[in-house]
Amino acid sequence: STIWIRFWEYGNNNNGTFGICVTLPPPPPANDNCAAATALTVNPSFTCTATTNATTVSATASAAPAPTCAITGVNDDVWFSFVATGASHLLTLSNVTGIVTDMAMSIYSGSCGALVHVQCSDPNTMTVNGLTAGQTYYVRVWTFTATVGSYANFTICIGTPPPPPQHQLRFPVGVI
């Protein structure tokens, strides 16, 4: 499309020079849709040694089941996937910067095109229980605002809680 921009001097006494720059927004992120979800590494503990940097700049709305919380703002969602290594994982969004820093996320089971909503979180951390080890899950992340053009940059991490402590039965010496 051709867009015409009109300039004029107002007041007949401020002649001068000026500059103008017109740019196109960047393309959507590679993980803009579920089918191109970025695979995440699951950390073996809560320590986030493996993280992934991401952005919602130019992200678009996805045709996926609506989350059960913080539905405002899913117009700029991005997608991730991970393979569960146990029944529980901790998802964390950190280093959030940008126009909007209030983030939300949802986790889904199933496959792209047939997703089943599992859990949602507006805070930047979410503990998910009841997962099946070896199964792939999808994570949808978005800024919690409906304002078009808003975005955030962030780091995402998947952590694993430690196993429950092992208890040993001890008997006094000589007792059988």
C-alpha positions in Angstrom: 0.0 0.0 0.0 1.0 3.6 -0.6 0.6 5.8 2.4 0.8 9.6 1.8 2.0 11.8 4.6 1.4 15.5 4.5 3.6 18.1 6.2 3.2 21.8 6.3 4.6 24.7 8.2 2.2 26.2 10.8 2.4 29.9 11.6 4.4 31.1 8.7 7.5 31.7 10.8 9.1 28.4 11.5 10.7 27.3 8.3 13.3 24.7 8.7 14.4 21.1 8.1 13.3 17.9 9.6 13.7 14.2 9.2 11.2 11.4 8.8 11.7 7.6 9.0 9.1 4.9 8.2 9.8 1.3 9.0 8.0 -2.0 8.9 7.6 -4.0 12.1 9.9 -7.0 12.4 8.4 -10.3 11.4 6.7 -12.5 14.1 9.1 -14.7 16.2 9.8 -18.1 14.8 7.7 -19.7 17.7 4.7 -17.5 17.0 2.5 -20.6 16.5 2.3 -24.0 18.3 3.5 -26.0 15.3 6.8 -24.1 15.5 7.2 -24.2 19.3 10.7 -23.7 20.6 11.9 -26.9 22.4 13.0 -26.2 26.0 15.6 -28.1 28.0 14.3 -29.4 31.3 16.7 -28.7 34.2 17.3 -31.6 36.6 16.7 -29.3 39.6 15.2 -25.9 40.4 18.6 -24.3 39.3 18.1 -22.7 35.9 21.3 -23.6 34.2 19.5 -24.2 30.8 17.3 -21.2 29.9 15.9 -19.8 26.7 15.6 -16.1 25.8 12.4 -15.1 24.0 10.3 -12.2 22.9 6.7 -11.4 22.0 7.7 -8.6 19.6 5.4 -8.8 16.5 3.8 -12.0 17.9 0.2 -12.7 16.7 -2.8 -14.4 18.3 -3.0 -18.2 18.0 -6.1 -20.3 17.4 -5.7 -22.5 20.4 -8.0 -23.3 23.3 -8.4 -20.2 25.6 -6.4 -20.3 28.8 -8.4 -20.4 32.1 -6.7 -17.3 33.6 -5.3 -14.0 32.4 -7.0 -14.4 29.0 -6.5 -10.7 28.3 -3.6 -10.2 25.9 -3.3 -13.6 24.1 -3.0 -11.5 21.0 0.8 -11.7 21.2 1.5 -15.3 22.3 4.6 -17.4 21.7 5.0 -21.2 22.1 7.4 -23.6 23.7 7.5 -27.3 24.2 9.2 -29.7 26.6 9.2 -33.3 27.4 8.3 -34.0 31.1 11.0 -35.8 33.0 8.8 -36.4 36.0 5.3 -35.7 37.5 6.1 -32.1 38.5 7.9 -29.2 36.9 8.4 -25.5 37.8 8.0 -23.0 34.9 9.7 -19.6 35.5 9.7 -16.4 33.4 12.5 -14.1 34.5 14.4 -11.0 33.2 11.2 -9.6 31.9 11.7 -6.2 30.1 9.8 -4.3 27.4 6.6 -2.2 27.1 4.7 -4.7 29.3 6.3 -6.7 32.1 3.1 -8.5 33.4 3.3 -11.9 31.8 1.0 -14.9 31.8 1.5 -18.5 30.6 -0.5 -21.7 30.1 0.5 -25.3 29.7 -1.3 -27.7 27.3 -1.1 -31.4 26.6 -2.0 -33.1 23.3 -0.7 -32.0 20.0 -0.9 -28.7 18.0 -4.4 -28.5 16.5 -5.8 -30.7 19.3 -4.5 -29.1 22.5 -6.0 -29.7 25.9 -5.6 -26.9 28.4 -3.9 -28.1 31.6 -3.1 -25.1 33.8 -2.6 -21.4 33.7 -0.7 -18.8 35.7 -0.6 -15.0 35.8 2.4 -14.8 38.1 5.8 -15.5 36.4 6.1 -18.9 38.1 3.9 -22.0 37.8 4.2 -25.4 39.4 2.6 -28.1 37.4 1.7 -31.4 38.9 0.2 -34.6 37.4 2.5 -34.6 34.3 3.4 -37.9 32.6 7.2 -38.5 32.2 8.1 -38.8 28.5 5.1 -36.8 27.3 5.5 -33.6 25.3 3.7 -30.5 26.8 3.3 -27.1 25.2 3.7 -23.7 26.9 2.0 -20.6 25.7 3.4 -17.2 27.0 1.9 -13.8 26.4 1.8 -10.2 27.8 -1.1 -9.6 30.0 -2.5 -6.6 28.0 -4.8 -6.3 25.0 -2.9 -3.3 23.7 -1.7 -4.0 20.2 2.0 -3.4 19.7 2.9 -4.2 23.4 5.7 -6.7 23.9 8.0 -8.2 26.4 11.4 -9.9 26.3 12.0 -12.6 28.8 13.9 -15.8 29.8 12.0 -19.0 30.3 13.2 -22.0 32.4 11.8 -25.4 33.3 12.9 -26.8 36.6 12.4 -30.1 38.3 11.7 -30.4 42.0 14.0 -32.6 44.1 12.7 -36.1 44.8 11.1 -36.6 48.2 13.5 -37.6 51.0 14.1 -41.3 51.5 13.4 -42.5 54.9 15.2 -45.5 56.3 13.9 -47.7 59.0 16.4 -48.1 61.8 16.1 -50.7 64.5 18.1 -50.7 67.7 21.0 -53.1 67.7 20.0 -56.5 68.9 16.3 -56.1 68.1 14.9 -58.3 65.3 
